[in-house]
Amino acid sequence: MSENKTTKYFKYAIGEIILVVIGILLALQINNWNEAQKEKAREQQILKSLREEFMQNINELEFDHQINIGCINALKVLLNFDTSSDFDTRTLDSLFGQAYNFATFDARLGVINDLNSSGNLELIRDSKLRYALNQWTGELNDYKEDIIIRREYWINNYSPLVNKYIPLRNTDTFIDRSDYTRNFKVNTRQVPKSNYIEFLTNIESDGALFDYYLNQSFVTINEENILEFLEKTIALIEANIQDD
């Protein structure tokens, strides 16, 4: 009888241990499931924040790109301008104004920088999207180099030559954009028509005009590449967002 009681007690103890183990495993399973759900919810918040930031970047880049395209088009006309024609100096003032009117894309990086610094980028499960986001700031490097070159050349080479012949104030009338506001417009200053002709026929100023055109071309090409990158990345973001 004593042996039977021991056997029964042993079986009961084993059963209790099994139940405890099962309970622990179930608790861990539930806990893991809850953590996974929290991570998925956090991922969705991140994706929506990224979508907002990338859309803002696309809108700003498209705005800046159109300004730079206008600058490029004005430079093309100036490079091929026929100085022997009967032209109005205001026409050239307008073209020089558009050529002065360039824009620089300033990317919003708050969300992506926070993800990189916090390590939360790993919460994004799509490896293609994660890779694209890792490449984002690198995509801006070539662009940053080109805008520095353009700005430095414009300040040190192109602008000083133009100012020898044509008053900078004359271009202000033709710089009209929503992100450039001022309380008043300055009056233009008339200079001889020969000043415009001399600038456009002078070898040094012609070279400066062409170099500026090349620098601006590199900027706009990079803008188109960045825009394509942003559009592809936002398509990946959208594909991973689970709308409520």
RABELGI-V765685 format. One record per residue. N is the residue number from 0. SS is DSSP state (a for helix, b for strand, c for the rest). OMEGA is omega in radians with two decimals (none if undefined). D_LAST is the distance of its C-alpha to the last C-alpha in Angstrom with 1 decimal. Layout:
n-><N:N>
ss-><SS:SS>
omega-><OMEGA:OMEGA>
d_last-><D_LAST:D_LAST>
//
This chain:
n-><0:1:2:3:4:5:6:7:8:9:10:11:12:13:14:15:16:17:18:19:20:21:22:23:24:25:26:27:28:29:30:31:32:33:34:35:36:37:38:39:40:41:42:43:44:45:46:47:48:49:50:51:52:53:54:55:56:57:58:59:60:61:62:63:64:65:66:67:68:69:70:71:72:73:74:75:76:77:78:79:80:81:82:83:84:85:86:87:88:89:90:91:92:93:94:95:96:97:98:99:100:101:102:103:104:105:106:107:108:109:110:111:112:113:114:115:116:117:118:119:120:121:122:123:124:125:126:127:128:129:130:131:132:133:134:135:136:137:138:139:140:141:142:143:144:145:146:147:148:149:150:151:152:153:154:155:156:157:158:159:160:161:162:163:164:165:166:167:168:169:170:171:172:173:174:175:176:177:178:179:180:181:182:183:184:185:186:187:188:189:190:191:192:193:194:195:196:197:198:199:200:201:202:203:204:205:206:207:208:209:210:211:212:213:214:215:216:217:218:219:220:221:222:223:224:225:226:227:228:229:230:231:232:233:234:235:236:237:238:239:240:241:242:243>
ss-><c:a:a:a:a:a:a:a:a:a:a:a:a:a:a:a:a:a:a:a:a:a:a:a:a:a:a:a:a:a:a:a:a:a:a:a:a:a:a:a:a:a:a:a:a:a:a:a:a:a:a:a:a:a:a:a:a:a:a:a:a:a:a:a:a:a:a:a:a:a:a:a:a:a:a:a:a:a:a:c:c:c:c:c:c:c:c:c:a:a:a:a:a:a:a:a:a:a:a:a:c:c:c:c:c:c:c:c:c:a:a:a:a:a:a:a:a:a:c:a:a:a:a:c:c:c:a:a:a:a:a:a:a:a:a:a:a:a:a:a:a:a:a:a:a:a:a:a:a:a:a:a:a:a:a:a:a:a:a:a:a:a:a:a:a:c:c:c:a:a:a:a:c:c:c:c:b:c:c:b:c:c:c:c:c:c:c:c:c:c:c:c:a:a:a:a:a:a:a:a:a:c:a:a:a:a:a:a:a:a:a:a:a:a:a:a:a:a:a:a:a:a:a:a:a:a:a:a:a:a:a:a:a:a:a:a:a:a:a:a:c:c:c:c>
omega-><-3.13:-3.14:3.12:3.13:3.14:-3.14:3.13:3.14:3.14:3.12:3.13:-3.13:3.11:3.12:3.12:3.14:3.13:3.13:3.12:3.14:3.11:3.12:3.12:-3.14:3.10:3.13:3.10:3.13:3.13:3.14:3.11:3.12:3.12:3.12:3.12:3.11:3.10:3.13:3.10:3.12:3.10:3.10:3.14:3.09:3.13:-3.12:3.13:3.08:3.09:3.12:3.14:-3.11:-3.13:3.08:3.08:3.12:3.12:-3.13:-3.13:-3.14:3.11:3.11:-3.13:-3.10:3.13:3.08:-3.12:3.06:3.07:3.08:3.13:-3.12:3.11:3.13:3.09:3.14:3.14:-3.13:-3.12:-3.05:3.13:-3.09:3.12:3.14:3.12:-3.03:3.05:-3.11:3.10:3.08:3.13:3.05:3.12:-3.13:3.10:3.09:3.11:3.12:3.07:-2.97:3.10:-3.09:3.11:3.13:3.12:-3.03:3.01:-3.04:-3.05:-3.08:-3.09:3.10:3.11:3.12:-3.13:-3.09:-3.09:-3.08:-3.10:3.09:-3.14:3.09:3.12:-3.00:-3.12:-3.06:3.12:3.13:3.13:3.11:-3.14:-3.14:3.07:-3.12:-2.96:-3.09:3.08:3.12:-3.09:-3.02:3.12:3.13:-3.13:3.11:-3.10:-3.13:3.06:3.11:3.14:-3.10:-3.12:3.13:-3.14:-3.11:-2.96:-3.04:-3.03:-3.05:3.14:3.13:3.12:-3.08:3.07:-3.03:-2.98:3.14:3.13:-3.11:-3.11:-3.11:-3.03:-3.13:-3.02:3.04:-3.04:-3.14:-3.00:-3.12:3.10:-3.10:3.07:-3.06:-3.13:3.05:-3.12:3.08:3.11:3.11:-3.09:3.03:-3.10:3.11:-3.12:3.10:3.14:-3.13:-3.12:3.13:-3.04:-3.13:3.12:-3.08:-3.11:-3.12:3.08:3.10:3.11:3.12:-3.12:3.11:3.11:3.08:3.12:3.14:3.13:3.11:3.11:3.12:-3.08:3.08:3.10:3.10:3.13:3.10:3.13:3.13:3.10:3.11:-3.13:-3.11:3.11:-3.12:-3.14:3.05:3.08:3.11:-3.13:-3.10:-3.09:3.13:3.10:-3.10:-3.14:none>
d_last-><65.4:64.5:63.1:60.9:59.5:58.7:57.0:54.9:54.0:53.1:50.8:49.2:48.7:47.2:44.8:43.8:43.2:41.1:39.0:38.6:37.6:35.1:33.7:33.5:31.8:29.2:28.7:28.3:26.0:23.7:24.1:23.3:20.2:19.1:20.1:18.2:14.9:15.8:16.6:13.4:11.6:14.4:14.1:10.5:12.1:15.1:13.6:12.0:15.5:17.2:15.6:16.8:20.1:20.7:20.0:22.5:24.9:24.7:25.4:28.2:29.7:29.8:31.6:34.1:34.6:35.7:38.2:39.6:39.9:41.9:44.1:44.7:45.7:48.1:49.7:50.2:52.1:54.1:55.1:56.4:57.8:61.2:63.3:66.2:64.3:64.7:61.5:60.4:59.8:56.7:55.2:55.6:54.5:51.2:50.9:51.7:49.2:46.4:47.7:47.5:43.9:41.9:38.5:37.1:33.4:32.4:29.2:26.7:26.5:25.3:22.1:23.8:26.9:25.1:23.5:27.0:28.9:26.6:26.2:22.4:22.4:23.0:19.6:18.4:19.0:19.5:23.2:23.5:21.1:22.8:26.1:25.2:24.2:27.5:29.3:27.9:30.5:33.2:32.4:33.4:36.8:38.7:37.4:38.6:42.0:42.4:41.5:44.0:46.6:46.0:46.2:49.3:51.0:50.3:51.7:54.7:55.7:54.4:54.2:57.8:59.3:57.6:58.8:62.4:62.4:59.7:58.6:55.0:54.7:55.0:51.6:49.8:49.9:47.9:45.2:42.7:39.0:36.3:36.1:39.9:41.2:44.8:46.9:49.6:50.8:54.1:56.9:57.7:61.0:63.1:64.7:67.0:65.5:67.3:65.0:62.1:64.3:65.6:62.1:60.9:64.1:64.6:63.9:62.5:60.0:59.1:58.3:56.2:54.3:53.7:52.6:50.1:48.8:48.3:46.6:44.2:43.6:42.5:40.0:38.5:38.4:36.5:34.1:33.4:32.9:30.5:28.5:28.2:27.2:24.4:23.1:23.2:21.5:18.6:18.2:18.0:15.5:13.1:13.8:12.6:9.3:6.4:3.8:0.0>
//
